Amino acid sequence: MPTADEIRAAVSAAYAGRVRPVLERAESDDVIPLVDVGSCCEPAPAASSCCGEAAPAADDPVITRIAELYRDAAIEDLPSTVTDVAFGCGNPTAIAALEPGQVVLDLGSGGGIDCFLAAKMVGPSGRVYGVDMTPEMVRLARANAEKIGAANVEFRLGEIEHLPIPDESIDVVISNCVINLSPDKAQVFREAFRVLKPGGRLQVSDIVWTRPVPDEVRSDMEKWAGCIAGALLESEYLDHIRAAGFVDVQSVASEYPGGKGIASANVTARKPAPGEAAGCCVCC
Ligand SMILES: C[S@@+](CC[C@H](N)C(=O)[O-])C[C@H]1O[C@@H](n2cnc3c(N)ncnc32)[C@H](O)[C@@H]1O
């Protein structure tokens, strides 16, 4: 098995490679109008797709194309240097029900799509932080923020296992198709718990397995970067969240047709409020 550092390096290199042409475009200010772009689950090429070879066929009615994922969000206002690198598998801002004035953190913010949507929802009195370990992604997200004029969004370079964010400073943690890429999911959820204010919420979209992951898939680094090899069984994923201390842990998973047990899950959880009993493994 590759080490945690090897996994992070391979994942970061894969996403740096995917984002470089868009970064060049963003930095040259040559903005191309919004086109019908793929999402993380676009079927080809397998190595550069979030969902790898097991992604659904292009004509599949439930394919998570970007326009469909974000059908209720105002993505038409966003430049193509944001939407062309939207590699998510859900729309966590849609499930987050954000309110004006809230402080939001996006784990693995990529080109910034969910941060920019969250920024509109929390308004000028709120603030959004995006953390990503790939320098090219952070550069692109910062260039996008400048282009959009999103003054209440800040992108920080860092690992989601070691968040560059103070304790109890965040109202809502969101994330879109990222935690499956981490070699230490338990640590990611502990960090999310640490930075959330008491009563704060975790609302993430991610890839999970609905049946055991085949051994040959687990150790395949290309499939790790493609959001397949690192993804957990849905029940294990939720157990890690409860073990970090969260309560009210809920998941709605939709299996990709032909995905051989791969599903996109919308997961919600809450950090207990002061005086409320914590999740199972904190108190006992
Ligand atoms: C599939 S993309 C999703 C990006 C964004 N959330 C979106 O919906 O477009 C995964 C992103 O997570 C970042 N990432 C993966 N593992 C990470 C880790 N351990 N720490 C920080 N960022 C990570 C990658 O650099 C990449 O930008």
The ligand as an ORCA input file, in Angstrom:
! r2SCAN-3c Opt
* xyz 0 1
  C     -12.324     16.084     -7.152
  S     -11.552     17.666     -6.840
  C     -12.954     18.563     -6.155
  C     -12.706     20.042     -6.116
  C     -13.929     20.891     -5.704
  N     -14.424     20.497     -4.415
  C     -15.014     20.806     -6.742
  O     -16.122     20.387     -6.411
  O     -14.749     21.151     -7.887
  C     -10.563     17.319     -5.418
  C      -9.804     18.513     -4.839
  O      -9.401     18.166     -3.521
  C      -8.059     18.516     -3.306
  N      -7.527     17.579     -2.296
  C      -7.475     16.229     -2.387
  N      -6.982     15.691     -1.267
  C      -6.704     16.721     -0.430
  C      -6.134     16.809      0.887
  N      -5.772     15.716      1.545
  N      -5.971     18.044      1.438
  C      -6.342     19.167      0.743
  N      -6.864     19.143     -0.506
  C      -7.051     17.933     -1.092
  C      -7.401     18.399     -4.670
  O      -6.250     19.196     -4.743
  C      -8.526     18.866     -5.584
  O      -8.484     20.253     -5.786
*
